[in-house]
Amino acid sequence: MTSKERVLTALSHKQPDRCPCDYIGTPEVDRKLKQHFRTENMDEVLEKLGVDLRLVEAPYIGPELRKWDDGRFENYWGSIRKPVRNEAGTYNEAVEFPYAAFRSVEDVKKFRWPKTEWFDYSKLADDCRNYRNCAIVFGSPGNMDLINGTSYGRGVERVIYDIALEDPVGLACMDKRFQCCYEISERALQAAAGQIDILWIGDDYGTQNGLLMSPEKWRKLFLPKLTTMCQLGHKYGAKVMLHCCGSTPPLWPALIKAGVDIYQTVQPEAKDMDPAELKEQFGSEICFHGTISIQKTLPFGTARQVADEVRLRIETVGKNGGLIVAPAHNTQPDTPIENILAMYEEVRSAC
């Protein structure tokens, strides 16, 4: 099977020749793997690992974004972020919150939100053809991402209050973000002319121990937009993959009904997120992406323990298809490279 055939077979809940796999990692891990394989080309790294999916993008070509000497930078959403170093790596954290200054829905409307023409879709069809033997993905966890994405411009605490109180200003920010992501995604799907296999979207509805909000609140505020985005992907022949962190099983029947085809970020340590149990409950209706622990096994286990976990996931969650093996979130900078290699070696050997 080609990688595309392997992924599409698994997503049809049928057994492929081997379980497909994907890669997600921080820039530090990207560099570590490039150094290991003696290349500057990430595509070569993915090929050597045996990764079956490839991401295509519409690069930003809009107005010049501001930068400051102290490392702060503006992104196209208008929020201000800055690289912040911790003990393991560097992350771009929000340091200024322009949406927090909004006092009315009219203020939200006046803000300079990104426009679809700020992105270059002209090479998408060619990029897809270059990856014709792989499953092609467009999007990211930040595509939609109404909660996290809005908090980068408004502040986490404020967004939590927005949800709880259904603040019209905060909800208007989420509406604008959704509109932008929907329109950019549609332009990309149109430009790719049916070659995109997976539309990747995101929103974090859970914490480590349970839902971020009540199921009733989620159904009122978030389910309609999720359903609309799923309908968009299906309109253009793509499966829809939802990135969603944390513990979320109470939402899964509604996610499936909304049209989510693949749940990405199955974090085995989160409450009630045991991958085998989720497979038993929902495996005939939804597919799984991830499942390999980045909180314990990948960073702190041995290479043998990583291989054993991969084998377990393939034998349980991957039975009769429905699984794309991958880290449960971005592989973190403190992960030993031998553990990363062990994960992909086990996928290739577990035929």
C-alpha positions as CSV (number, residue, x, y, z in Angstrom):
1,M,0.0,0.0,0.0
2,T,1.0,3.6,-0.5
3,S,0.9,5.8,2.5
4,K,-2.3,7.4,1.2
5,E,-4.0,4.0,0.7
6,R,-2.8,2.9,4.2
7,V,-4.3,6.0,5.9
8,L,-7.6,6.0,3.9
9,T,-8.0,2.2,4.6
10,A,-7.5,2.7,8.3
11,L,-10.0,5.7,8.3
12,S,-12.5,3.4,6.6
13,H,-12.3,1.1,9.7
14,K,-10.5,-1.6,7.7
15,Q,-7.2,-3.3,8.4
16,P,-4.3,-1.8,6.3
17,D,-1.0,-3.6,5.6
18,R,0.3,-1.9,8.7
19,C,-0.9,0.8,11.1
20,P,-0.3,4.3,9.6
21,C,1.6,6.8,11.7
22,D,2.2,10.5,12.0
23,Y,4.7,12.9,13.5
24,I,4.2,16.0,15.6
25,G,7.0,17.7,17.5
26,T,8.4,21.0,18.8
27,P,11.0,22.8,16.7
28,E,13.7,21.5,19.1
29,V,12.7,17.9,18.3
30,D,12.6,18.7,14.6
31,R,16.2,20.0,14.8
32,K,17.3,16.9,16.8
33,L,15.9,14.6,14.2
34,K,17.4,16.5,11.3
35,Q,20.8,16.3,13.0
36,H,20.3,12.6,13.6
37,F,19.5,11.9,9.9
38,R,22.0,14.5,8.7
39,T,19.6,16.5,6.6
40,E,18.1,20.0,6.7
41,N,15.0,18.8,5.0
42,M,12.1,17.8,7.2
43,D,10.4,15.8,4.4
44,E,13.5,13.5,4.4
45,V,13.1,13.0,8.2
46,L,9.5,12.1,7.8
47,E,10.3,9.7,5.0
48,K,13.0,8.0,7.0
49,L,10.6,7.6,10.0
50,G,7.9,6.1,7.7
51,V,5.4,8.9,8.4
52,D,2.3,8.5,6.2
53,L,0.8,12.0,6.4
54,R,2.0,15.3,5.0
55,L,0.9,18.8,5.8
56,V,0.3,21.5,3.2
57,E,-0.1,25.1,4.0
58,A,-1.2,28.5,2.6
59,P,1.7,30.8,3.6
60,Y,1.0,34.2,5.1
61,I,1.5,37.0,2.6
62,G,-0.4,39.8,4.3
63,P,0.7,43.1,5.8
64,E,4.0,43.2,7.6
65,L,3.7,42.2,11.2
66,R,5.3,44.1,14.0
67,K,8.5,42.9,15.8
68,W,10.3,44.4,18.8
69,D,13.9,44.2,19.9
70,D,13.0,42.4,23.1
71,G,11.7,39.4,21.2
72,R,8.0,40.3,21.1
73,F,6.2,39.8,17.8
74,E,2.7,40.3,16.4
75,N,0.9,37.4,14.8
76,Y,-1.7,37.8,12.1
77,W,-4.5,37.5,14.7
78,G,-3.2,40.8,16.2
79,S,-2.0,39.3,19.5
80,I,1.5,39.9,20.9
81,R,3.7,37.0,21.9
82,K,7.2,36.4,23.0
83,P,9.5,33.3,23.2
84,V,9.7,32.2,26.8
85,R,12.3,29.6,27.9
86,N,11.5,26.8,30.4
87,E,13.6,23.9,31.6
88,A,12.8,21.8,28.5
89,G,12.3,24.2,25.6
90,T,11.0,27.6,24.3
91,Y,7.4,28.4,23.8
92,N,5.8,31.5,22.3
93,E,3.6,32.9,25.1
94,A,1.1,35.7,24.9
95,V,2.4,38.8,26.7
96,E,-0.1,41.5,25.5
97,F,-3.9,41.2,25.1
98,P,-5.4,43.6,22.6
99,Y,-8.9,42.0,22.7
100,A,-9.1,42.7,26.4
101,A,-9.5,46.4,25.5
102,F,-12.8,45.7,23.7
103,R,-15.8,47.2,25.4
104,S,-18.5,46.5,22.9
105,V,-19.3,44.2,20.0
106,E,-18.7,47.2,17.7
107,D,-15.1,47.3,19.0
108,V,-14.7,43.7,17.9
109,K,-16.0,44.5,14.5
110,K,-13.6,47.4,14.0
111,F,-10.5,45.3,14.9
112,R,-8.3,44.3,12.0
113,W,-9.0,40.6,11.8
114,P,-7.1,38.5,9.2
115,K,-8.5,38.4,5.7
116,T,-8.6,35.4,3.3
117,E,-6.4,37.3,0.8
118,W,-3.6,37.5,3.3
119,F,-2.7,33.9,2.5
120,D,-1.2,32.3,-0.7
121,Y,-3.2,29.4,-2.0
122,S,-1.6,29.3,-5.4
123,K,0.8,26.5,-4.7
124,L,-1.5,24.2,-2.8
125,A,-2.6,22.0,-5.7
126,D,1.1,21.5,-6.8
127,D,2.1,20.7,-3.2
128,C,-0.7,18.1,-3.0
129,R,0.5,16.5,-6.2
130,N,4.1,16.4,-4.9
131,Y,2.7,14.4,-1.9
132,R,0.3,12.3,-4.0
133,N,1.4,9.0,-2.3
134,C,0.8,10.4,1.2
135,A,-2.4,11.3,3.0
136,I,-2.6,15.1,2.7
137,V,-3.6,17.3,5.6
138,F,-4.5,21.0,5.7
139,G,-5.0,22.9,8.9
140,S,-3.6,22.8,12.4
141,P,-4.7,22.7,16.1
142,G,-5.1,26.5,15.7
143,N,-7.6,26.2,12.9
144,M,-10.8,27.3,14.7
145,D,-9.4,27.0,18.2
146,L,-12.0,29.3,19.6
147,I,-11.0,29.0,23.3
148,N,-7.2,29.0,23.2
149,G,-7.0,31.2,20.1
150,T,-9.2,33.9,21.7
151,S,-7.3,33.7,25.0
152,Y,-4.1,34.6,23.3
153,G,-5.6,38.0,22.5
154,R,-7.9,38.3,25.5
155,G,-6.4,36.4,28.4
156,V,-7.3,32.9,29.7
157,E,-9.2,34.1,32.7
158,R,-11.3,36.6,30.7
159,V,-12.2,33.9,28.2
160,I,-13.3,31.5,31.0
161,Y,-15.6,34.3,32.2
162,D,-16.8,34.9,28.7
163,I,-17.9,31.3,28.4
164,A,-19.4,31.2,31.9
165,L,-21.3,34.5,31.5
166,E,-21.8,34.3,27.8
167,D,-20.3,37.8,27.5
168,P,-21.4,39.2,24.1
169,V,-17.9,40.8,23.5
170,G,-16.0,37.6,24.2
171,L,-18.4,35.5,22.1
172,A,-18.1,38.1,19.2
173,C,-14.3,37.5,19.3
174,M,-14.9,33.8,18.9
175,D,-17.4,34.4,16.1
176,K,-14.8,36.5,14.2
177,R,-12.1,33.9,14.7
178,F,-14.5,31.2,13.5
179,Q,-15.4,33.2,10.4
180,C,-11.8,33.8,9.5
181,C,-10.8,30.1,9.9
182,Y,-13.8,28.9,8.0
183,E,-13.1,31.2,5.0
184,I,-9.4,30.4,4.9
185,S,-10.1,26.7,5.1
186,E,-12.6,26.9,2.3
187,R,-10.3,28.8,0.0
188,A,-7.6,26.2,0.7
189,L,-10.0,23.3,0.0
190,Q,-11.1,24.9,-3.2
191,A,-7.6,25.6,-4.4
192,A,-6.5,22.0,-3.7
193,A,-9.3,20.8,-5.9
194,G,-10.2,17.7,-4.0
195,Q,-6.7,16.6,-3.1
196,I,-6.8,17.3,0.6
197,D,-7.6,14.1,2.5
198,I,-7.9,15.6,6.1
199,L,-9.1,19.0,7.3
200,W,-7.4,19.6,10.7
201,I,-9.2,21.7,13.2
202,G,-8.9,22.3,16.9
203,D,-10.5,23.4,20.2
204,D,-9.6,22.3,23.7
205,Y,-12.8,21.3,25.5
206,G,-11.2,19.4,28.4
207,T,-8.8,19.5,31.3
208,Q,-6.7,16.7,32.7
209,N,-9.6,15.7,35.0
210,G,-12.8,16.6,33.1
211,L,-14.6,19.0,30.9
212,L,-13.7,22.7,30.8
213,M,-17.5,23.5,30.9
214,S,-20.8,21.7,31.3
215,P,-21.9,19.6,28.3
216,E,-25.0,21.9,28.0
217,K,-22.8,25.0,27.8
218,W,-20.6,23.3,25.2
219,R,-23.6,22.2,23.1
220,K,-24.9,25.8,23.1
221,L,-21.7,27.7,22.4
222,F,-19.4,25.4,20.5
223,L,-21.3,22.5,18.9
224,P,-22.9,24.5,16.1
225,K,-19.6,25.9,14.9
226,L,-17.9,22.5,15.1
227,T,-20.7,21.0,13.1
228,T,-20.4,23.7,10.4
229,M,-16.7,23.1,10.1
230,C,-17.2,19.4,9.7
231,Q,-19.8,20.0,7.0
232,L,-17.2,22.2,5.2
233,G,-14.6,19.4,5.2
234,H,-17.1,16.8,4.0
235,K,-18.3,19.1,1.3
236,Y,-14.9,19.0,-0.3
237,G,-14.4,15.2,0.3
238,A,-12.0,15.5,3.3
239,K,-12.2,13.7,6.6
240,V,-12.2,16.1,9.6
241,M,-9.7,15.7,12.4
242,L,-10.3,17.4,15.7
243,H,-7.4,18.3,17.9
244,C,-8.8,18.4,21.5
245,C,-6.8,18.1,24.7
246,G,-7.9,16.6,28.0
247,S,-10.7,14.5,29.2
248,T,-13.8,14.7,27.0
249,P,-15.7,11.3,26.8
250,P,-19.1,12.9,27.7
251,L,-18.9,14.9,24.4
252,W,-18.0,12.0,22.1
253,P,-21.5,11.0,21.0
254,A,-22.1,14.6,20.0
255,L,-18.7,14.9,18.3
256,I,-19.5,11.9,16.2
257,K,-22.9,13.3,15.3
258,A,-21.3,16.6,14.4
259,G,-19.2,14.8,11.8
260,V,-15.8,14.5,13.5
261,D,-14.0,11.6,11.7
262,I,-10.7,11.5,13.7
263,Y,-10.1,12.5,17.3
264,Q,-6.5,13.8,17.5
265,T,-4.7,14.1,20.9
266,V,-6.0,11.0,22.6
267,Q,-4.0,11.6,25.9
268,P,-4.0,8.3,27.8
269,E,-3.2,9.9,31.2
270,A,-6.3,12.2,31.1
271,K,-9.3,11.0,33.1
272,D,-11.4,8.3,31.3
273,M,-9.3,8.6,28.2
274,D,-7.9,5.0,28.1
275,P,-7.5,4.4,24.4
276,A,-8.6,0.8,24.5
277,E,-11.8,1.6,26.4
278,L,-12.6,4.5,24.0
279,K,-12.0,2.1,21.1
280,E,-14.5,-0.3,22.7
281,Q,-17.1,2.4,23.1
282,F,-16.7,4.5,20.0
283,G,-14.3,2.7,17.7
284,S,-16.9,1.8,15.0
285,E,-17.8,5.5,14.6
286,I,-14.7,7.5,15.0
287,C,-10.9,7.1,14.4
288,F,-8.0,7.8,16.7
289,H,-4.8,9.8,16.2
290,G,-2.1,9.8,18.9
291,T,-2.4,7.6,22.0
292,I,1.3,7.4,22.7
293,S,2.1,9.1,26.0
294,I,4.1,12.2,26.0
295,Q,3.6,12.7,29.7
296,K,5.3,9.5,30.8
297,T,6.4,6.9,28.3
298,L,8.0,8.9,25.5
299,P,10.0,11.3,27.7
300,F,10.7,9.1,30.7
301,G,10.4,5.5,29.6
302,T,12.9,3.2,28.0
303,A,13.0,2.5,24.2
304,R,11.6,-0.9,25.0
305,Q,8.7,0.6,27.0
306,V,7.9,2.9,24.1
307,A,7.9,0.0,21.7
308,D,5.6,-2.0,24.0
309,E,3.1,0.8,24.3
310,V,3.1,1.2,20.5
311,R,2.5,-2.5,20.1
312,L,-0.3,-2.4,22.6
313,R,-2.1,0.5,20.9
314,I,-1.8,-1.3,17.5
315,E,-3.2,-4.5,18.9
316,T,-6.1,-2.8,20.7
317,V,-7.0,0.6,19.2
318,G,-5.7,-0.4,15.7
319,K,-7.6,-3.6,15.5
320,N,-9.7,-3.5,12.3
321,G,-8.3,-0.1,11.4
322,G,-9.2,3.3,12.9
323,L,-5.8,4.3,14.3
324,I,-3.1,6.6,13.2
325,V,-0.2,6.1,15.7
326,A,1.4,9.3,16.8
327,P,2.5,11.1,20.0
328,A,-0.4,12.2,22.1
329,H,0.7,15.8,21.6
330,N,3.8,17.5,20.3
331,T,6.9,15.5,21.2
332,Q,8.7,17.6,23.8
333,P,12.3,18.7,23.7
334,D,13.4,16.5,26.6
335,T,12.3,13.3,24.8
336,P,15.3,11.0,24.1
337,I,15.9,10.5,20.4
338,E,16.2,6.7,20.9
339,N,12.6,6.7,22.2
340,I,11.3,8.7,19.2
341,L,13.1,6.2,16.8
342,A,11.7,3.2,18.8
343,M,8.2,4.4,18.3
344,Y,8.5,4.5,14.5
345,E,10.6,1.3,14.3
346,E,7.9,-0.6,16.2
347,V,5.1,0.7,13.8
348,R,7.1,-0.5,10.8
349,S,7.8,-3.9,12.4
350,A,4.2,-4.5,13.7
351,C,2.8,-5.7,10.3
